[in-house]
Amino acid sequence: MESGFDTDVALLEEITLINSGTHNHAGVKAVADVLVPEFEALGMTVEWIDQSANGRAGHLFATHEGAPGATKVLLIGHLDTVFEPDSPFTGFVRNGDTAVGPGVVDDKGGIVVILSALRAMKAAGTLEDANIVVALTGDEEDAGEPLEDARRDLVEAGNWADVALGFEGLSILDGKDAGVVARRSSGGWTLTTSAKSGHSSGIFSEYAGYGAIYEMARILDTFRRELPEENLTYNVGFMAGGTPAELGDDGLSATTSGKTNIIPSTAIARGDLRALTQEQNERTAERMREIVSNHLPGTEAEIEIEFRYPPMAPTPGNRALLDRLNAINADLGREAMEPYPPSRRGAADISFVATYTDGLAGMGPSGSGSHAEGESIDLRSITRQAQRTAILISRLSKEQSAK
């Protein structure tokens, strides 16, 4: 596998130099086109799943049919990056065993780990019996709509699989490689408050009430005081209040105007909601609705809550997979990987299949600065992660499928 290091780096450079921001559909497809022959050389059947109806480029799936009844393994990565064509962050710059470039870790390095592992399996003769689906989505950074359609093929693959492995970046805990058995959800909320406007001299009175901004402040501060619990966050991304305040068409901005002597009629805030389990999601959402409904005099409020990326809960099956990976680490003379705190990881595509199959995330390479200029990768970690992956899949493929 180490003999293929230069090949891995060359492929990483080639696909990194292709801009594949989520909304650059031609670029996402161009990365897929480079990868198609790589998978076909491994004897895999490749399919491009067009997603233009959902406002995105598409997904690349590659399938290998092995021994009937053997464990079914789903490998998940993504073709797109957060860096659109107008981003000033471009290129691929290597300095020894480090390289810098857009998406070099998230997730082009993860794709290279997948291919490196599969090549090693082919060379060792263990790929022949392996039942594998590689799912490379084209819109992980900004999923298409409707979300159900955009993730239908991935969910179907999750229903098929016994095990799912996610190839976003390797987590590091106290300077050591860590295992990811759980990831939190990613959802959003929009809060709107309203009130009767009037002269500010009447604020707090029975006839004028408290105004929309005080109602907004009451709700947000109650969230802060009453919602906290482990592995739960609920950030306020932006807000505006005045007479009037209006949410922008993009949903990511707001406009307002007003005067200091006018009671504000409207306030708007948007934020996110991240939880470790769906039960935590739903319980928190219900408590948020209760808080919103307890209005200050003369005000109204409503909240819309949207669950988008589901959580990947820390199940016994996921922990058992990490135990198996640590058995491989022991065989390779490496330290055991401790579970990485889920509060430090964002949402990912593996979460869409987490209710259907056991899984491990963070199987990609290590690096730093994901989603920011200067994103970098530890190139040697490609080999380290590919070795772990190849051995894990090879061992799983000797066992019987539970589905």
N, C-alpha and C positions, 0 to 999 in steps of 0.2 A: 504494500500500500504506500509506503514511504517513497518507493521508486516512482510513483505517479504524482508526486508533489508538484513538480514543475508543470505537469499537464493540468492539475487542479488550479494552480495559480493563473495559468494562461487563460483557462476558461473563465475564471472569475474576472480577469481583466477585460476580456471580450464582452461579457454581458454587462459589466459595470459601465463601460463606455457607451452603452446604449441607454439613453434616457427612457425610463419607463415609469414616470410619474403616473399615478392612477388614471388621470384624465388625458394622458397621452396614449390614446388607444393604439396608434400605429407603433409606438415604442414598446408597449406591452406585448403586442403581437410579434414584433421583431425579436424580442428576447425569447419568446416561445419558439420561433422558427430556428434559432440557434440551438435550442435544446432538443428539438425533435430528433435529429440524427443521433444525438448522444444516447437517448433512450432506445431508439431503434437498434443501435449497435449492441444493446444488451438483450435483444430479442423481445422487446416490449412492444405492445400495441399502443399507439399514441392517438389521442383524440383531442381536437380543439373544440371547446364548447362555447359557442358564440353567446355573448351577453349584451349585444347591442340593444335588445329590447329593454334591458334594465339599466341602460345608460353607461355601460362599461364595455371593455374590450372583449374579455372572455377568460376561460380557464383552460389550462393544459393538464390533461389526465394521461397517465401512462400505466398500463396494466401488464402484469406478468402472471401467467397461469402456471402454477406448479403442481405438486402432487395433490390429487383429490383428497379432501378431508384434512389437509394440513392447515395449521394456524394461518389466519388471514390478517395481513399487516397493512395498515394505511399510513403513508408518509405524507405529511402536510407541510407545504411551504407556500411562498407567493412570489409572483413575477413583478409586482408593482413596488414602487417606492413612494415616499412623501415628496420627493423632489421633482417638481414639474419642469417643463422645458425652459421656463423663465428663471429658474433658480441659478444663482451665480456659482453654486457648488457643482463642479464638473470634474471629469478626469479620473485617472487612476494613478496614484503615485506610490511607488514601493520604496521602502527604506529597510533593507534587510528582511526581517521576518514580520514586518508591519507594512500594511498598505492602507491608504486613505482614499475614499471615493464615495459617492452617493449610493446608499443602499448596500455597501460592501459587506455589512453584517446583516442588515435587515432589508431584504432577506436573500440577497444573491449569494452570500457565503453559505447560507443554509442549503440552497439548491446544490451548490458544489459539494457539500458534505454528503447529501443524498446520493449524488452520482458517484462520488468516490467510494462510498460504502458498497453500492451495487456492483461497481467494477471489481472491487476486492472479492465480493461474493462469487462473481462469475469466474474470477481467476482461481478461487479455492474450490469451485465446483458446488457451492452451496446455494447458488441462485436457482439452479435447475428445479428444485423441489419447492421453492418459495412462492407463496401466493401473495402478491404485492399490488397495491394500487398507490401510485404517486399522484397526489392532488396538489397542483400549483394554481392557486387562485390568482386572478388578475386584478382584484380590487380589495385586498385585505386592509389597506390603509384607509379606504373610503368605500365601503360596500355599496353596491348598487341597490336600487329600489324597484319593486318591493323586495325587502330583505329575504322573505321566504323563497322567492324565485331565485334570487342571487346565490343562495346557499343550498338550494335543493339537491344539486349533484353531490356536494360535499356531505350533506346529511345522509343521502342514500349510501355513500361509501362508508360512512360511520356505522350505519345499520348492518352493513356487510361484514365489517371488520371485527376481529377479536381484540386487536391492539391498535392504538393510534399513537404515532410519534410526531411531535411538532418540532420543526427545525428553525424556529427563531433562535436568537442568540443564547449562548450558554451563560448561565448565571454564575456569578462569583460571590462567595460568601466568606468573609474574613481571609481573602486572598486565595481561596481554594475553590475548585469546581464544585458546583452544587446541583442537585436534582430538583426538577420542577414537577411536583405532583398536584399542584393546584394553581389556578389563576382566577382572578376576580372578574366579575361581569363588568360590562360598560353600558350604561343607560343614560338617559337624559331627562330633564324636567324643564317645564316652562311655567313660571308663576306670574299671574297677572292680578293686580289689585286695582280697584276703582272706588271712586267716592264722588260725592257731590262737590263741585267747585264753588268757590265763593271768596269773599274778602277774608284775608288772613286774620283780621281782628276777631273773627268768630271761631277760630280753631279751638278744639276741645269742647266746644259748647254742645248742648243737647241738640240744637237745631242744625249746626254745621258739621259736627263729627270731627274725626281725626285726620281725614285726608288719606290719599292713596299711599304716600311715601311712609307715613307712620305705620300703616297697616303692613306694608312690605317689610319695614324694619322689625316689627313685632314677629312676623313669621320667620324671617331669616335668623333672628337672634334666638328664637325658640328652637329652631333646628339645631343651632350651635349648642344650646344648653341641654337639650333633651334626647337627641338622637345618638350621641356617641356610643359606640361599642366596638369590640375588636374586629378588625378586617373590614370595617365599613367607613367609606368616605362619601361626602356629598358637597363637592365644590360649587361655589357660585362663580360662574365664568364672567358674566357681565350683567349690568342692570342700568335702568334709566327710569326717571320719574319726572313728571311735570304735567303741563296742560296744553297739549296731550303728550303722551309717550307712545311711540309706535315701534314695533319690531320690524327690522328690515326684511326684505324679500329673501335674502340669503339665510335668514335665521341666525346669523352670526354678528348682527349689529342692531343698534336701535337709535332712534332719533327722538329728541325731546325739546321742548321750550317751556318757558314759564316766567313768572315774576315772583319776587320775594313776598309780595303782598297778596298772592293768590293761593288759595288752598289747592294743591295738585289733584287733578282728576284721575290720573292713571300712573301706574308704575309697572315695569316689566323686568323680570330677571330670568336668566337661563343658567343651568348648571348641569353637572353630571352626578351619577349615582353608581357606586361600585360596591359590590358585595361578594362574599365568598360562596354563598349558596343561594338558590332560588328562593328558599324559605326566608332567608334574611332579606333578600330583595323585596319580597311581597309584604313582609311584616313592616319593613321600614317605609314602604310606599303607603301602607295603610295609616301608619302613625303620621306621616307627612300630611296626608289628606285631613286627618283629624285636627292637626294644628292649624291648617289653613282655614278650616271651617269655623274656628272660634274668633269671629271678627270683632275688631274694635267698633265702637259706635259710629254709625254713618258710613261704613265701608263694606265692600264686598271683595271676595277673592276666589280665584280658581287656579288649580294646578293640573297640568297635563304631564303624565309620567310615561316614558317610553322605555321599555326593556329592549335593547338591541343585541349586544353580544352577551350570551348567557355565561354563567360562571362555570369553571372547571373545578368542581368540589374535590377536596382531598379524600378520595374513597380508599377503602382497604385494597381494592384492586390496583389503584395507582401506586400505592405504597409498596405493594408486592412487586410491581414492575421495577421500582427503584431498588428494591432488594436484589432483584435479578441483575440489574445493571451493576450494583456494587459487588456482586459475585464475580462479574467480569473484571471490574477494577482490581479486585484481589488477585485474579489470575494474571493480570497484566502488571502487577506490582505497583498499583496506584492506590492512593488513599480513597477511602469511602467518601461518597458524595452525600452531604447532609441535605435534608429538604430545605429548599429556599423559601423564605417567608412570602406567602402569596400577596401580602400587602405591597410588596416592592415590584410586582410584575403587573403589566397592563393586560388588557384583553387580547385574545388571538383567535384565529380560525379553529384551533383544536377545541375550543369551548363549544362549538356547534355540535360536536360529536360526543361530548363528554358524558352525556346521559345514556349513550348507546354502547360504549366500549371503554375498556381500561386505557389509560393513556399516560404518556410522559411528554412534557414540553421542555423547551430549552435544550434541544438536541443539536442546535446549530453551533457555529464557532463562537469564540469569545472575541470581544472587542469593546469599543467605547463610543459614546457620542451618537447613538442611533437617533435619527430624526433631526440631526443638527449638522451644520457645516463642520467638517473635520471628522466625520464618522470614520472610524478606523477598525481594522481587524488584525488579530494575531493569526498570521497565516499558518503557523504550526498547529494551531488548534483545529484546523480542518482535518488534519490527519488523526489527531487524538479522538475527535468526535466521530470520524468515519470508522475508526477501528471499533469503538464501542458499539456503534450502530450495526456494523456488519456482523459482529459476533452475536449481538442480541437477536437480530433477525434470523441468523443461521440456527441458533439454538431453538428459537420459537418455532421455526419451520419444521423441526423434527417432531413436534407435538401435534395433537389432534385439535382441530377447530371445535369450539364450543357452540358454533352456530351452524 
